[in-house]
Amino acid sequence: MKYTVLAIAVLLVATCAFAGDVDGKWAGTIPGMDIPVSYTFKAEGTTLTGTSSGPDNTTVPIKDGKIDGNKISFTVTFDMGGQEMKLEYKGVVSPDQIKLTFDMMGQITEIPLKKAK
């Protein structure tokens, strides 16, 4: 029993420490479109907050951000010529990159992000 509690405690600490690796600015390019994008993330427990910005450097807040181990998810809502568009992102965080995916009108797109300097 003592070792089980210890193992769970170590796992929780490791998960929280890993989740912190998402903090900071990440940048990439949408493949096939060559559109530069960047995200600034802040992890607080299992909550993810931050902003997204595109080529015009306009920032949009991320909403509904969640962290589950090395997985993140969030939404971004922006205006497309008077039409509100909501994109749902899912990502996998590793020490040197985040692989984000989003679905835009049935087209799944993956964006590899690297930590910006």
C-alpha positions as CSV (number, residue, x, y, z in Angstrom):
1,M,0.0,0.0,0.0
2,K,2.8,2.4,0.9
3,Y,4.5,1.8,-2.4
4,T,1.2,2.3,-4.3
5,V,0.7,5.7,-2.7
6,L,4.3,6.7,-3.5
7,A,4.0,5.6,-7.1
8,I,0.8,7.6,-7.5
9,A,2.4,10.7,-6.0
10,V,5.4,10.4,-8.3
11,L,3.1,10.0,-11.3
12,L,1.1,13.1,-10.3
13,V,4.3,15.2,-9.8
14,A,5.7,14.0,-13.2
15,T,2.4,14.8,-15.0
16,C,2.3,18.3,-13.5
17,A,6.0,18.9,-14.3
18,F,5.5,17.7,-17.9
19,A,2.4,19.9,-18.4
20,G,4.5,22.9,-17.4
21,D,6.6,22.3,-20.5
22,V,3.8,23.8,-22.6
23,D,4.4,27.3,-21.1
24,G,5.7,29.9,-23.4
25,K,5.5,30.9,-27.1
26,W,5.3,28.2,-29.8
27,A,5.5,28.8,-33.5
28,G,4.9,26.9,-36.7
29,T,3.5,27.1,-40.2
30,I,0.3,25.5,-41.5
31,P,1.5,22.9,-44.0
32,G,0.5,23.3,-47.6
33,M,-0.6,26.9,-47.0
34,D,2.7,28.4,-45.6
35,I,0.7,30.5,-43.1
36,P,2.8,31.3,-40.0
37,V,1.0,30.9,-36.7
38,S,2.1,31.2,-33.1
39,Y,0.6,30.3,-29.7
40,T,1.4,31.5,-26.2
41,F,0.4,29.0,-23.6
42,K,0.2,29.1,-19.8
43,A,-0.5,25.9,-17.8
44,E,-2.2,26.1,-14.4
45,G,-2.9,22.6,-13.2
46,T,-5.2,21.1,-15.8
47,T,-6.2,24.4,-17.2
48,L,-4.6,25.9,-20.3
49,T,-4.8,29.6,-21.2
50,G,-3.1,31.8,-23.7
51,T,-3.4,33.4,-27.1
52,S,-3.1,32.5,-30.8
53,S,-1.9,34.7,-33.6
54,G,-1.6,34.5,-37.3
55,P,0.4,36.3,-40.0
56,D,-1.2,39.7,-39.2
57,N,-0.1,39.4,-35.5
58,T,-3.6,39.9,-34.3
59,T,-4.0,37.9,-31.0
60,V,-7.1,35.9,-30.2
61,P,-7.6,34.3,-26.7
62,I,-7.8,30.5,-26.5
63,K,-10.8,29.2,-24.7
64,D,-11.8,26.0,-23.0
65,G,-8.1,25.0,-22.6
66,K,-7.4,21.7,-20.9
67,I,-4.3,19.6,-20.1
68,D,-4.4,15.9,-19.6
69,G,-0.9,14.5,-19.2
70,N,0.9,15.3,-22.5
71,K,-2.4,16.1,-24.3
72,I,-3.8,19.6,-24.7
73,S,-7.1,20.9,-26.2
74,F,-8.6,24.3,-26.7
75,T,-10.8,26.4,-29.0
76,V,-10.2,29.6,-30.9
77,T,-13.0,31.8,-32.2
78,F,-12.4,34.4,-34.8
79,D,-14.3,36.6,-37.2
80,M,-14.2,35.7,-40.9
81,G,-15.8,38.5,-42.8
82,G,-18.7,38.9,-40.3
83,Q,-19.0,35.1,-39.8
84,E,-17.9,33.7,-36.5
85,M,-15.6,30.6,-36.9
86,K,-14.7,28.3,-34.1
87,L,-11.8,25.9,-34.4
88,E,-11.2,23.1,-32.0
89,Y,-7.6,22.2,-31.5
90,K,-6.0,19.0,-30.0
91,G,-2.3,18.5,-29.4
92,V,0.3,16.3,-28.1
93,V,3.2,17.9,-26.2
94,S,6.7,16.5,-26.3
95,P,9.9,18.2,-24.9
96,D,10.8,19.7,-28.3
97,Q,7.5,20.2,-30.1
98,I,3.7,20.2,-30.0
99,K,1.8,18.5,-32.7
100,L,-1.5,20.4,-33.0
101,T,-4.5,19.2,-35.1
102,F,-7.7,21.0,-36.0
103,D,-10.7,20.2,-38.2
104,M,-11.7,22.9,-40.7
105,M,-14.8,22.0,-42.7
106,G,-13.9,18.2,-42.6
107,Q,-10.2,18.7,-43.4
108,I,-7.9,17.6,-40.5
109,T,-4.8,19.6,-40.5
110,E,-1.7,19.0,-38.3
111,I,0.6,21.9,-37.3
112,P,4.0,21.0,-35.9
113,L,5.1,23.7,-33.4
114,K,8.5,24.4,-32.1
115,K,9.4,26.5,-29.0
116,A,10.0,30.1,-30.1
117,K,13.1,31.9,-28.9
